[in-house]
Amino acid sequence: MTHYAETIVYSYPHVACSGSSIFLAWFNYQNTTALSRTITLLQKPDTRLSDLKELILNVNLAESHVRSFAITRNEKNLESYYKQVEQTDSQLVKLKNLFPANSQAFDSLTASIHYKFDIYDKLIELRYRQLINTAMSKISDKVKDVDVYQNTDSVETSKPGFFKKLFSSGKKIKELEEKAMLLDSLNNLQAQKLSTIKQTISEAKENEIKMVAQLSDGELLLLEQDRMLKEKIQSQIALLEENIRHNTENRSLEVISQSQKQLKTVVIATITASVLILILSIIILSDISRANRYKIQLEEARARSEQLARFKEEFLATMSHEIRTPLSALTGFINRLQQTNTTSEQRQYVNTINMAGQHLLNIVNDVLDLSRIETGKLNFSQEPFVIYKEVNDVVTLLRQKADEKNIALILEASTIRNITVSGDALRLRQVLINVIGNAIKFTEKGTVFVKVKKQADDFFYFEITDTGIGIAEEKIAKLFDAYQQADNIERNYGGTGLGLAITKKLVELQKGTISMKSVPEKGTTVSIMLHFPSTKQTETNIAATEFVSLHGLRLLVAEDDVLNRQLISAMLKDSGAEVITAESGKQAIEKILLYNPDGVLMDIQMPELDGRNATSFIREHISAMLPLIGITANMMNDAKNECIAAGMNAVILKPFKLHELSEILLPLIDKNREVQHKPLLSYSLDSLFRTSNGKSDFVIRMLKVFISSNQSLIEKSIHFAKESDFQQSAAAVHRMIPGFRQLDLDTFASILKNIEWLMLEGTEKNAATELLQQCAEQFEKLISAMQADIDRLEKEATT
């Protein structure tokens, strides 16, 4: 209640400050936006001045094109002039809308510009007239030239000679003379016409001279008018520009005034907002500091919780290993003791010890199962099994206990006899053992009735009813909590109170339900509903073989615990196997290199080098196919997955049965033996021939070098080993390895590499020396084979 009140008290300042801050932020935004618009308006240039300048530029360009036409008489200048006139008219229309306050002055400017263009049009017209007069003068000159040519006496000079030459008769001469007279009369007539034309042209020329003088006077007048009009236009433009500047100055002063007002408002609002924000920041910082304290406390609590969880997991893992390791030895030796000849009294004692050991083992399993359930590390397999067989096996297992109490244990499950389902049979047995075992445990007389039947959609209903002590209804719910028991149960019946808690969690994790009904002194009924999908019928291994033979196999047991090492060794020897033992991971590697076993049982936790790291080394440097089975008492920390990742073929939990081990180990050994190992002395000369491009003399020389150098190296390595200088011996062995690999003697090279490791890292140096001596003997056989190849190649070279 106090915390809630504090929350309300602290929320009011937050809301008030937040509201004020939002209002001030909005107010500042409005004023800042207005100030920005004002500044933008102030900075925006007045384009009317530039438009006026562009207008005057176009008028001047038009004038320039007219003058260019007057000088060059090039009509392209006229085209440019008329384009400028069109652009000027468009600009006048555009500018008229930009001068609404100076419309009269702008109309006067427009009229002046149009008048100026009229003057230019008249000038162009005068220039066209001058072109016509010039053309007429050229025509007059040509007529004068023609007259001169026509008045020559070429006809007369040529006529007598022509007629004299062509005509000799008098009649023809007379006719020609008549024609000549007629021609003279025509010439006279033509001369009169030419004279008339000359006179007309002369008169036209005089008139044109007068007209040109008049045109020149008119052109001068137009130019004078254009000059005066130009001055007028400039004064009108200056007036408009002055008006624009005046308006701009007034607008600037107004904008500056508005900006100052808005700036003052913004400053005041900003100061106010800053004060409010400061207040709000102080409040928020205090809340943040409080939240950070809470967060730190929560993080510390979470870290402590995680640390406790880790401690719990590590503790359970350690306890699992420390408890199950001696338990596995205890139960194992008890089983072996039961197989010996004992008296009835001794047999009773052994059975009692076995029951106590099994009970302790079950308690450890229950604790570890509960921990794995709580950490979410309990997995369920999906394998086919016959559900009736699993139920019947549980009832058969518990019937002995029921018989000891003279309780009838009855099973009714005939309707599910031939049904095969998919699921986790181990977890189903665990559930049924807990529930049926409790029913037997808390029933002193009467019956325990187990009923199983299939319902719709692959659901199976299990009902366990007893005539035991019962329990009050209000106490039933507590029974499914861990370490909870009804009154006097622990004192009268013992137990940890974990069975039903684990059972409930196992059922719920499989999407099932469990419920209990009980009447004190009359009995209890437990109902379980589980879903197991039906699957195809598969062959089931109902019973393990009574005797497993491992005859002919050499097995290495790497186990640091003396009792477990003795127990496993005795179990394997009884089955016919040759057993080699190691007390650490490093020693296991050494024994593998020395004795080449068929399979290895590797404990996970060992001194010097643990099982996982030893396995990684073996897989990387010795063998990728050697069967390696992990043995562990640790059920936590995902030990199995870590071991498989390190390279182990499988992991088996202590204590284990021989048939459980053989089912895993024997197939791996058979598979390893199927792999074809390269013979020790098998070599190849292909690489030497490739290197020498098929030259036999090079191959012969290299073989001789290989023999001589390695003979020397192997003698040195044996000598140093006998002198206990294993560093020098290993160095000599190391120098031999590349040559053997060059000739594809990989198996021999691997053995040499193992010898090198044994001499540097191993403890049994004498055994390594013996192995080196065996390699020397095999090397002599290799030399004999190589010498035969050398003789053959030399013989082929000489023939």
NORDADA-V739942 format. One line per field, one symbol per residue. phi: phi as a letter, one per 40 degrees, with the letter a starting at -180 (. if undefined). psi: psi as a letter, one per 40 degrees, with the letter a starting at -180 (. if undefined). A space follows every 50 residues. Layout:
phi->???
psi->???
This chain:
phi->.cccccccccccdccccccccccccccccccccccccccccccccccccc ccccccccccccccccccccccfcccccccccccccccccccccccccbc cbcccccccccccccccccccccccccccdcccccccccccccccccccc ccccccccccdcccccbbcccccccccccccccccccccccccccccdcc cccccccccccccccccccccccccccccccccccccccccccccccccc cccccccccccccccccccccccccccccccccccccccccccccccccc ccccccccccdccccccccdcccccccccccccccccccccbcccccccc cccccccccccccccccccccccccgbcbbcbbcaccccccccccccccc cccccfbcbbbbaccbdbbbbbibccccccccccccccccccbcahbbbb bbacbcfgcbbbbbbbbccgacccbcccccccgbbcdgccccbghbgcdc ccccccccccgbbaabbabdgbhbbbbbbbbbccaccbcbccbcccbbbb cgbbbbbbacccccccccccccccchccbbbabaccccccccccbfccab bbccbacgaccccccdccccbbacbdcbbcbabccbffdccccccchcca bbcccbccccccccccdcccccccccccdcbcbbbcccccccfgcccccc cccccccccccccccccccccccgcccccccccccccdcccccgcccccc cccccdccccbcbcccccccccccccccccccccccccccccccccccc
psi->ddddddddddddddddddddddddddddddddddddddddddehiheddd dddddddddddddddddddddefheddddddddddddddddddddddefd efdddddddddddddddddddddddddddddddddddddddddddddddd eifdddddddddddddheiddddddddddddddddddddddddddddddd dddddddddddddddddddddddddddddddddddddddddddddddddd dddddddddddddddddddddddddddddddddddddddddddddddddd ddddddddddddddddddddddddddddddddddddddeihiiddddddd ddddddddddddddddddddddddefehihigiiihdddddddddddedd ddddefhhhhhhfdeedfhhihagdddddddddddddddddehdibihhh hhiiaiffihhhhhhifadaiideeddddeihfhiiheddddeaieeddd dddddddddefaihihhihhediihhhhhihhhiiihihhgdiiidhhhf hehhhhhhhdhdddddddddddddeeihhhiieiddddddddddegidih hhidhiichiddddddddddecheehhhhhhieheiffdddddddeeidi hihiiiidddddddddddddddddhhihidehiieddddddefehddddd ddddddddddddddddddddddefgdddddddddedddddddefgddddd dddddddddddidgdddddddddddddddddddddddddddddddddd.
